């Protein structure tokens, strides 16, 4: 092993330099995956969010229909699609929870005062 330095201090110095270089490379050049910082949601949380989104879309659709933005045929078609989608999500929630009854909707997030 003629390529190894004969002095132990030189070997320790080379090891320290290599370790320092590896640490600096890992800190400054390797970026963390964004999903590492995202909160992990359960399948049930995702279903609740999807259900709430569908309900919000139904509410918005009814409001826009009443304000005259949609013809009755279009409104009925979109409403039927959203209701079918909601039924599928609710059935899946019942399957996951084992609950045959209604699962209450999460309380609305408070809206900041706009003064």
RAMO-V102818 format. One record per residue. N is the residue number from 1. SS is DSSP state (a for helix, b for strand, c for the rest). OMEGA is omega in whole degrees, 0 to 359 (NA if undefined). NEAR is the number of other ideal C-beta (glycine too) atoms within 8 Angstrom. Layout:
n->[N N]
ss->[SS SS]
omega->[OMEGA OMEGA]
near->[NEAR NEAR]
This chain:
n->[1 2 3 4 5 6 7 8 9 10 11 12 13 14 15 16 17 18 19 20 21 22 23 24 25 26 27 28 29 30 31 32 33 34 35 36 37 38 39 40 41 42 43 44 45 46 47 48 49 50 51 52 53 54 55 56 57 58 59 60 61 62 63 64 65 66 67 68 69 70 71 72 73 74 75 76 77 78 79 80 81 82 83 84 85 86 87 88 89 90 91 92 93 94 95 96 97 98 99 100 101 102 103 104 105 106 107 108 109 110 111 112 113 114 115]
ss->[c c c c c c c a a a a a a a a a a a a a a a a a a a a a c c c c c a a a c c c c c c a a a a a a a a a a a a a a a a a a a a a a a a c c c c c a a a a a a a a a a a a a a a a a a a a a a a a a a c c c c c c c c c c c c c c c c c c]
omega->[183 181 178 176 182 182 180 179 179 178 178 179 179 179 179 178 179 179 178 179 180 179 180 178 181 180 190 186 180 181 178 176 181 180 177 183 181 177 180 181 178 178 180 176 178 179 178 180 179 178 181 178 179 178 178 178 176 179 180 179 179 179 181 177 180 179 173 182 182 171 184 180 178 180 181 180 180 179 180 179 180 179 176 178 178 180 179 180 179 177 178 176 178 179 182 184 185 183 179 182 180 174 185 179 180 180 179 177 180 180 181 177 179 180 NA]
near->[3 3 3 6 6 4 6 5 6 9 10 8 8 9 8 8 8 8 8 8 8 8 8 8 9 8 7 5 6 6 4 6 5 6 5 6 5 6 3 4 6 6 6 9 8 9 12 11 9 9 13 10 8 12 10 8 9 12 8 8 13 9 8 9 11 6 6 5 5 10 5 7 6 8 11 8 8 10 11 8 8 12 9 8 9 12 8 8 12 9 8 9 14 11 7 9 8 5 7 3 4 3 9 4 7 6 4 4 4 4 4 4 4 3 2]
